[in-house]
């Protein structure tokens, strides 16, 4: 995990993402690319002559320049390698383009300007990016690379991809838990049993504990979060499920629930 792509924006979670990126970069000897994507397309109902756009452009540019100056000054005092990439366009589009040659993308749980619900951008990237996506809660103050990690396991292809993508992080964790929620309906679709996942990790020198969580009628995402909290985990790893053409939120129910105001950082891979 040597190349980290960090989403730069003016939302409330920026500081949390920055500190997480710095902690990861130090632990892995990684380089951070700060991507600041700004769209100068402003739409307002009834603005037929573009007056709202003309008035907003200077403010958008000024805010972007101020943020860049501040963060570059902060980064200059950090002991990590970094560079700054400023691009015009929608953030999700530019992040997806740049993700091709990065090992990790770091984003927030909400879209810019939104305070509720999971991020459409995070969902888009989780399903389309060729590397894992780390969703960082706005309340995060640091990323403990040695904290235990819980891997959500249901034997699916997506879960397997997420497990494999998380190996660099799992290798530094003090404990790894491979957790499955016991649901009778899921028994028949466990294409890959949990012990196979544990076997794969063992070949990377990573020991893990297989955990079976009883279903009690709660949402699967809530059960996984509670299990992670109980074990003092600093990260949840899970496969991203969904289809990019769905109009609802791109993601399947468990993934969408997990990304709704997450309590812990979540690593997603599809």
Secondary structure, DSSP 8 states (H G I E B T S, - for coil): --EEEEEE-SSTTHHHHHHHHHHHHHHHT-EEEEEEEE------TT-TT-HHHHHHHHHHHHHHHHHHHHHHHHHTTSSSEEEEEEEES-HHHHHHHHGGG-SEEEEESS-TT--SS--HHHHHHHHH-SSEEEEE-TT-----TTSEEEEE--S-HHHHHHHHHTHHHHTT-S-EEEEEEE-GGGGGG-SS-HHHHHHHHHTTT---EEEEEE--SS-HHHHHHHHHHHTTEEEEEEE--B-TT-SS-SB-HHHHHHTSS-SSEEEEE-
